[in-house]
């Protein structure tokens, strides 16, 4: 392949990569809900991070971020991770009717919002972003994803609502609501299969380790025999030379 083709391919790759970076920047320029770890499962607990960029121009800053939790989800508890320079407030509301969870627990009061407010000097500047971590549950079992409409307040009084659901077609709206997909709840049989798979994998590793140990032992044994044979050869040679020297010495005397 000619050098010209390589240069052309490199230029194309760089162009595609640059376009991807631009696309990632455009896609991340709104409040998002991110999962850094295992995907939350239906009926379980979730640990997610709300990433909030500040989009207004200087000197306008982000002063407050509020995230709504739908009452229908029946989220009974929320824990927030401390963010230096920001205070968090969890709002609970009484439900019109209790929600019964899979474990039989009845939720009569659910979390409906979490609000983070910046202390003076900690506001998000135009080039800043901040991450707000929360853990909560139990999650609902009757939905495939949970949405968290967010409201971003700026120092000039402007409020931007990130509350538009993404349609089934996948085309992102102008102000999409942060959302997290939920994995199916693991069945008991699946858990047994996972245990079996783990045991099988462990057995394979054990057999491999045993085979390696056996091969090593055989190699060391072979090396020992070789060294022993060399030692015997050297000893026999020395004995023959000694006998010849003794016979020669006796003949000259």
N, C-alpha and C positions, 0 to 999 in steps of 0.2 A: 504494500500500500504506500502511495507517495506521501511525501511530507506535507503537500498541499491538502490532502484529504484529512490528515491528522489535525492540521491547524483549523480546518473548517469544522471538524467534529468538536474540537475544544471550544471554539467560539459558540457553537450551537448549545453545548452543555452549559456554558457560562450564562448564555442568554436565558435558557430555561430556568436555571437556578436563581437568577436575578428576578425573573418574573414570579417564581415561587415565593421569594422573600417578600416581594411587593404584595402578593396575594395574602400571605400570612399576616402582614402588617395591617392590611385592610380588614381582614377577618377578625383580628384581635382588638380593633379600635372600639370596643363596647364592653359592657360588663358581662363577664362569662363565669360559668360555674365549672370548675375543673376537679377531676379526681386524680390524686397522686397515690395510686395504690390499687388494691382490688376493687372491681366494680361493685357498687352497692347492690344488694339483692332485695327482692320484694319481701317485706315483712322484717327485714333486718335493720341494721344501723348504718349510717353513712358518715363519712368524713370528707368534706369537700372544701374547696377554696374558691372564694369569689374574687376574681381579678378585676380591679377597677382602674382604668386609665383616665387621666384628666385630659379632655379634648379641647377646652377653650384656650384662647390665646392669653399670654401674659397681659396684665397682672391678675387675670381671673383664675381662681383656684377652686378645687373641690373641697367643700367643707363638711358634707354629710352624705352618707350612703345608707339607704334603707332597703331591705329585702323582705318581700312578703312571703309568708308560708300559708298556703291555702288551708283553710279550716277543714276542708273535706279530707285532707291527708291524715288528720288526727295525730300530728306530731306531739308527743307528750313532753319531750324534754329536748333542750338545746344547750350545748356548751360552746362558748366562744374562746378562741385563743387570744390572749392579750396582744394588742398591737401598740407599741410605744407611741405616745402622743394622741391616741384615740381612745374614746370610751365607748363601751358596747352596752346596749340595753335590749333585753328580751321582753317582748310583749306577748302575754297570754290572754285568750278570750274564752268566755264560757260558751260551750256549744249548745245549739238549740236542742240537740238530742245526743245522748252518749254514743260513742263509736266503740264497738267491741273488736279488739285485736285478736289475732290468731291464738294467742296464748290465754285468751279469756279475759284479759284486762280491759276494763271499761275506761275510756278516756272521756271525761266530762269537760275538761279544759285543755285547749290545744294552743300551741305556739302559732301566732299569726304574723309576727314580724320580728326582725332583728335590725337595730339601727346603730350605726357607728357614727360618732360625731368627733370631728377633729378639734383638738385643743389649740389655742393660739400658737402659731408658729409651726404647726404640723400639717397644715393644709397641703393638698396635692397640687403642685405646680403643673403648668401646661406640659412639661416634659416628663412628669412623674406617673408612676402607677403604684398601687398598693394591693396587697393580698390580705383578705380577711378569712380566716379559717374557722369552720364550725363543725361540730359533730352532733348528730341528732337521730331521733328515731322514736318508736318503731316506724318504719316506712309502710306506706299502704301496699296492699297486695293486688288491688284491682286496676292498676295503671302500669303502663310500660315505661313511663318516665315521669319525673317530677319537675315542675316548672316553678321558678322563683322570680316573679316580676320585681324589678329593681328600680329605685328612684335615686337619681344623682343630683345633689343640690350644689350649686356654685355660689361663689362669694358675691356675685352681682344679683342674686335672687333667682336666677334661672334654674328650673328643675327639668331634667331630662328623664323621661320614663322609658325604661327598657322592659316593655311588657307585651310585645307582639309575639304570639305563638308562631313557630315555624310550620308552614303547611306540609302536608304529607308529601308533596312533590320535592321538598327539600330546598326550595329557593328561599334564601334568607331574607326576611323583611328588613326594613330600614332600622327598626329598633327592636331587635329580637330579645325575648325574655331568656335569661339564663336557664338552662335545663340540664338535667342529668338522666341518662337512661339507666333503667334498672335491669339487673340480670334476673333470670328465673330462679326461684327459690330451689335450692338443692334438695332433691328427694332423698329419702332414706336409702333407697337402692343405689343411687348415685354415690352416696357417701361410702357404701360398702364397696362399690366398684373402685372408687378412688383408693380405699384402703388396700384392696387387692392389687391394684396397679402399683401402689407404693411398695407393698411387700415383694411383688415380682421384681421391681427395679432394684430393691435392696438385695434380693437373692442373686440377681445377675451381677451386681457389684461385688457381692461376697465371693461368688464363683470366680469372677475375674481376678479378685485379689488372691484367692487360693491358688489359681493357676499360675499367677505371677510368682507367688512365693515358692511353688513347687519347681518352676523353671529356674528360679534363682538358686534354690538348694541344689538342683542337679548341676547347674553350671559351676557352683562352688565345689561340689563333690568332684566333678571332672577336673577342675583346676588343681584340686588337692592331689588327685592321683597323678596328674602330669608332673607336679612339683616333686612328689614322692619318687616317681620314676627317674626324674633327672637326678635326684639325690642319690638313688641307688647306683645310677651309672657313674656319677662322680666318685662315690665311695669305692666301687669296684675298680675303677681306673687307678685310684690312689693305692689300693691294696696290691694290684699287679705291679705297679711301679716300685712299690716298697720291696716286694719279693725279688724283683730283678736286681734291685740295688743290693739287697742282702746277699744274693747268690754271687753277684760280681765281686762283692767285698770278700766273700769266703774263698773265691777262687784265687784272688791275688795274695791272700795271706800265706 
